[in-house]
Amino acid sequence: MTLQPKSESDGIAMSEEEYLRTEPDAEVRYEYIDGRAYAMSGASTNHIRITANITREFGVHLKGKPCEVLMADMKAKVAKDYVYPDVVVVCNHTEKNGITDSPVIIFEVLSQSTRKRDFTTKLILYINLPSLQEYVLAEQEIVRVTVLRKMNGWKPEEYSFGDSITFESIAMTLPVEEIYDRVDNQEMREWLSQNRVYENNVVAEGSFEEQPEGQSASDIMDGG
């Protein structure tokens, strides 16, 4: 069967068995929720950068440890539903046809087309996973990360410039700026511009011309 929805919002009605049989051969990826398959839209450059940054930072932290970070084609199974998180962290994971039912952390990068589903349908699905400890949503157009933690009753906590996020489940702390490295949006451009001005001022204030022979730095500062 070729998966062809009438529209992205309609989805395609099918059984779980039919989805698992046909989706691997489909030209695009599909998520399966409440008996319907939904086509996934392509990712923007900022989306790709954010997922790559998260994967890189978590990969370094988790090297040699029981947990690992996975992205792109790893499906998460919740009861009879199947979704593609942008990034997942799993611990003591046993590979099973690219499907996990025990993620510890799930990351989604928000876009206009996925925002509602990520904050509603997927949130409800994810918090029903017994293994899940943290659900993380990162904006693309602004610098904002929302974290919902099981230990805090899934209450949202927001982070932006100057904040660091601690992921308790894997004992890792990550500055927000690392998540947005190379991301191109208005807030990042302004922040980079401000930091370049600050860095240039520090260099200008702290630099010295080459000292003439026999003069010390204090002599120069005193005008000697």
GIGI-V558492 format. One record per pair of residues at least 6 apart in sequence whose ideal C-beta (glycine too) atoms are under 7 Angstrom apart, sorted by the first residue. I is the first residue (numbers start at 0). J is the second residue. Records with the same first field share a line. If there is no record, write none. Layout:
I->J  J
This chain:
0->17  21
2->11  21  25  29  36
4->10  11  38
7->37  38
10->35  36  37
11->35  36
12->34  35
13->36
15->31  79
18->31  36  81
22->29  36
27->38  39
28->39  83
29->36  37  38  39
30->37  39  81  82  83
31->80  81
32->80  82  120
33->80
39->83
40->112
43->110  139
45->139  182  183  184
46->108  110  139
48->181  182
49->108  137  139  178  179  182
50->70  85  86  108
52->177  178  180
53->86  106  178
54->68  70  86
56->173  177
57->68  88
58->68
60->171
61->67  68  169
65->90  91
66->88  89  90  103  169
67->89  92
68->86  88
69->87  89
70->85  86
72->97
73->87  97  99
74->81  82  83  97  98
75->82  84  87  99  102  105
76->98  99  100
77->124  127  128
80->124
82->121  124
84->105  106  107
85->106  107  108
86->106
87->99  102  104  105
88->102  103  104  169
89->99  101  102  103
90->103
92->99
101->130
102->128  130  131
103->130  131  132  168
104->132  133  135  166  168
105->125  131  134  135
106->135  137
107->117  121  136
108->137  139
109->117  136  137  138  139
110->139
117->136
122->134
125->131  134
126->153
131->149
132->148  149  168
133->146  148  166  168
134->147
135->144  146
136->145
137->144  178
139->184
140->184
141->184  186
142->159  160  175  179  186  187
143->157  159
144->158  164  175  178
145->155  157
146->156  158  164
147->153  154  155
150->167
158->164  175
159->175
160->175  176  190
162->175
163->172  173  174
164->172  173  175
165->172
179->187
207->216  219
210->216  219
214->223
